[in-house]
Amino acid sequence: MTTGAQHLRNWAVRRFPNTRRLNQDVADYFGWNKSIASAYLNGVRVPELRIALRIQKETGIPVESWVSTEGDASVRAVPAAGDNHSVRNE
């Protein structure tokens, strides 16, 4: 199964084909900060449900693609709104 991060990266490469700043372009498109965009694109973090629903609406990426079926505790949902919404894996 293709992960949400892989879907998002594939979408971003198609949406911004000539960019050298993919993380920033995705961040600008969705109104996120660059570190959140990078975390989503690299599969380090997964979006919370309301953000996953927005991603689905904007890109067609299914919400279900963000759900881990392997029980990976190292990846957690994090809000995308801004700089003050970080989640630490402890």
C-alpha positions as CSV (number, residue, x, y, z in Angstrom):
1,M,0.0,0.0,0.0
2,T,1.2,3.5,-0.9
3,T,1.6,5.7,2.2
4,G,0.1,9.1,2.6
5,A,3.6,10.6,2.5
6,Q,4.4,8.8,-0.8
7,H,1.1,10.0,-2.3
8,L,1.7,13.6,-1.1
9,R,5.3,13.6,-2.5
10,N,4.0,12.2,-5.9
11,W,1.3,14.8,-6.0
12,A,3.7,17.6,-5.0
13,V,6.2,16.6,-7.8
14,R,3.4,16.7,-10.3
15,R,2.0,20.0,-8.9
16,F,5.4,21.8,-8.7
17,P,7.4,20.1,-11.5
18,N,10.2,22.7,-11.8
19,T,10.9,23.5,-8.2
20,R,14.0,23.1,-6.1
21,R,12.0,24.0,-3.0
22,L,9.3,21.3,-2.8
23,N,8.9,21.5,0.9
24,Q,8.4,25.3,0.8
25,D,6.0,25.1,-2.2
26,V,3.8,22.5,-0.4
27,A,3.9,24.5,2.8
28,D,2.9,27.7,0.9
29,Y,0.1,25.8,-1.0
30,F,-1.5,24.5,2.2
31,G,-0.6,27.4,4.6
32,W,1.7,25.2,6.7
33,N,5.2,26.0,7.9
34,K,8.0,24.3,6.0
35,S,9.0,21.9,8.8
36,I,5.4,20.5,8.9
37,A,5.4,20.1,5.1
38,S,8.7,18.3,5.3
39,A,7.6,16.0,8.1
40,Y,4.4,15.0,6.1
41,L,6.3,14.6,2.8
42,N,9.0,12.4,4.5
43,G,6.5,10.3,6.5
44,V,8.0,11.5,9.8
45,R,4.6,12.7,10.9
46,V,1.0,12.1,9.8
47,P,-1.7,14.7,9.7
48,E,-4.6,14.7,12.1
49,L,-8.0,13.8,10.7
50,R,-9.1,17.3,9.8
51,I,-5.9,18.0,7.9
52,A,-6.0,14.6,6.2
53,L,-9.5,15.5,5.0
54,R,-8.3,18.8,3.6
55,I,-5.4,17.1,1.9
56,Q,-7.9,14.6,0.4
57,K,-10.2,17.4,-0.8
58,E,-7.3,19.4,-2.4
59,T,-5.3,16.5,-3.8
60,G,-7.5,13.4,-4.0
61,I,-5.1,11.5,-1.6
62,P,-7.3,9.1,0.5
63,V,-7.5,9.8,4.2
64,E,-6.9,6.1,4.7
65,S,-3.4,6.3,3.2
66,W,-2.3,8.1,6.3
67,V,-3.3,5.3,8.7
68,S,-0.6,2.9,9.7
69,T,-1.7,-0.7,9.9
70,E,1.7,-1.7,11.4
71,G,1.2,0.0,14.7
72,D,4.3,2.3,14.3
73,A,4.5,4.3,17.5
74,S,7.3,6.5,16.1
75,V,4.9,8.3,13.8
76,R,2.2,10.5,15.4
77,A,-0.5,12.9,14.2
78,V,0.4,16.5,14.4
79,P,-1.7,19.6,13.6
80,A,-0.5,21.5,10.5
81,A,-1.7,25.0,11.6
82,G,1.6,26.6,12.7
83,D,4.9,26.6,14.4
84,N,3.5,26.2,17.9
85,H,1.9,22.8,17.3
86,S,4.7,20.4,17.6
87,V,4.4,16.8,18.9
88,R,7.3,15.0,20.4
89,N,7.8,11.3,20.3
90,E,8.9,10.3,23.7
